[in-house]
């Protein structure tokens, strides 16, 4: 299991003093074709903050991207998937996350898993996830613009729509910022 990339006490840190961390990660877009399974994430240092993210997390030493995707799916959702069921990586990027207590830059790969809806088992969540995750939902892909909170990645519907068409995958989209507390001051 990877080390959490946020501090344990979640106390806000003045912007110029926020530590910077880097890691490699994998995200999985879990979809039934019409909706995507998303987690409502929060920043405890910013009361009222909330955004939606796909399952996934940091790579452990010696893991491949597929190993990480399978492990993270099981830990975060309870779903046991085979690596051969995953499509991709359909997209790569470096995501910079500005939180109230730190800045994390994560080089990440995205995979897609098409599966019927299932009952989540969140018993594998880390202590940090138990603090920051505020639920989950199957968000309709055709109504993502109607969701009041940010949905990350912004390419979510495109990743599902192009999953079966490797020639249309976004590929490497470069650097993006997804922050509750902007990185630049």
C-alpha positions, -999 to 999 in steps of 0.1 A, spaced: 0 0 0 14 34 -10 22 62 15 -6 88 16 4 119 -3 -13 143 21 -3 151 56 -19 130 84 -34 159 104 -48 179 74 -40 212 89 -38 240 63 -3 252 55 4 287 42 6 285 4 43 292 1 51 266 28 31 237 13 54 208 7 56 194 -28 54 157 -34 56 136 -65 45 101 -73 33 77 -101 -3 67 -100 -30 49 -119 -67 58 -123 -95 35 -135 -127 47 -152 -153 22 -141 -183 23 -163 -214 5 -172 -214 23 -205 -239 50 -195 -225 61 -161 -191 61 -143 -184 52 -108 -170 82 -90 -159 90 -55 -168 123 -38 -134 136 -25 -128 165 -1 -100 186 14 -105 187 52 -85 219 53 -111 236 30 -145 231 47 -172 225 21 -149 214 -6 -160 185 -28 -151 171 -62 -155 138 -80 -127 114 -89 -122 80 -104 -109 51 -83 -71 48 -83 -40 57 -64 -2 55 -62 20 28 -75 38 6 -50 74 -3 -56 78 -31 -82 42 -28 -94 32 -24 -131 5 0 -140 -19 -29 -144 -9 -43 -110 -17 -10 -95 -51 -7 -113 -62 -41 -102 -51 -36 -66 -66 -1 -63 -99 -13 -77 -101 -41 -51 -90 -18 -22 -113 11 -31 -144 -7 -45 -141 -43 -35 -142 -53 -72 -118 -81 -82 -109 -75 -118 -85 -92 -141 -58 -71 -157 -70 -85 -191 -104 -67 -185 -88 -33 -184 -86 -12 -215 -57 11 -220 -39 31 -209 -63 53 -227 -47 86 -214 -16 97 -196 -10 130 -179 7 148 -150 -19 161 -126 -10 188 -101 -32 187 -71 -31 218 -48 -45 209 -13 -46 230 18 -17 211 33 5 202 3 10 201 -35 12 167 -52 22 161 -88 11 127 -100 22 112 -133 -7 90 -140 -22 65 -165 -59 60 -170 -75 26 -178 -112 19 -185 -132 -10 -171 -166 -18 -185 -187 -37 -160 -222 -40 -148 -230 -19 -117 -221 -36 -85 -224 -30 -47 -192 -13 -35 -172 -26 -6 -152 2 9 -137 -18 38 -103 -16 20 -101 22 22 -71 36 39 -74 58 70 -69 89 48 -96 78 24 -120 73 53 -114 109 62 -115 125 28 -139 104 7 -175 116 13 -193 89 -7 -197 75 -42 -221 76 -71 -226 63 -106 -226 97 -125 -245 97 -158 -219 104 -186 -244 125 -206 -251 148 -176 -216 155 -162 -220 192 -171 -250 193 -146 -229 181 -117 -224 211 -94 -189 200 -82 -158 195 -105 -155 161 -121 -119 150 -127 -107 141 -152 -125 166 -174 -121 141 -202 -141 114 -184 -170 110 -210 -144 110 -238 -124 82 -222 -155 60 -221 -167 69 -256 -133 61 -271 -124 31 -250 -130 6 -278 -112 29 -304 -75 31 -296 -70 54 -326 -92 79 -308 -77 77 -273 -65 111 -260 -30 97 -253 -6 120 -234 -25 152 -226 4 168 -207 1 188 -174 -32 197 -158 -41 213 -125 -69 200 -103 -68 219 -71 -89 230 -41 -62 255 -33 -45 268 -65 -8 260 -68 1 295 -81 -3 323 -55 
